[in-house]
Amino acid sequence: MLFKTKGIVMRSVKYGETSLVVTIFTELFGIQTYMVNGVRTSSLKTVQKASQFQPATLLEMVVYHQGSKSMQRIRESRWSVLYRHIFQDIRKNAVALFMVELLQKCLRQPEPNADLFHFTEDALMHLDQAEPMVTANFPLYFALHLAHFFGYRISDDHDAAHGVLDLREGEFVSEEPQHADWIGGLQSTIVSTLLKTLDPAELADIPLNQESRRELLRHLLHFYALRNTDFGTLKSVPVLQEVLD
């Protein structure tokens, strides 16, 4: 069966002499694996074709899909959005790679999730147009709002009486928990502010320094690890932290 679907490239791995195995988060089928033949040659046409399968690329595709197969095939593909900056700007590219790696860590089953797809698609398009302060704060924004789609978004009930964020429970509490998985003070206030931020352009109004961003991102990734036993580490984080210095 042939289907038209949008897709976000998650990962691309060389296969054989001329092919790629590509992991794509699709609008219709969730995360899927595709074999793409004959795109690793020196001709201009195949070089241009292979460039479509860089991580974070937004595609429109016509695909063969059989639910019983673990690997599908693509009949046609083209750019859905031509980025102006993500593949040229080292900072934006590092943020985009972090976004797709975090998303792939969380996607366990090949089930459709159109709302999650549209959120990620929209976030990548906003990142492409973002000013520097927005770009720097974007990993925190994405990590916090992504959690909502997997059923463990932090409840935004922060106030003067509930100023401690319990990372295990995913909620703001009045006293420090008996365990070590919590944050308080300014960092918990920043989390509350980020949760209220629905338009990424508003990230420019959240003044954070390098140290604050690093520490808060570490806590947020720990928040994910508490809910995913095999979460591990993200390879994109050291590069992200280096280029956002």
Secondary structure, 3 states (H helix, E strand, C coil): CEEEEEEEEEEEEEECCCEEEEEEEECCCEEEEEEECCCCCCCHHHHHHHHHHCCCCEEEEEEECCCCCCCEEEEEEEECCCCCCCCCCHHHHHHHHHHHHHHHHHCCCCCCCHHHHHHHHHHHHHHHHCCHHHHHHHHHHHHHHHHHHHCCCCCCCCECCECEEECCCCEEECCCCCCCCEECHHHHHHHHHHHHCCCHHHHHHCCCCHHHHHHHHHHHHHHHHCCCCCCCCCCHHHHHHHHCC
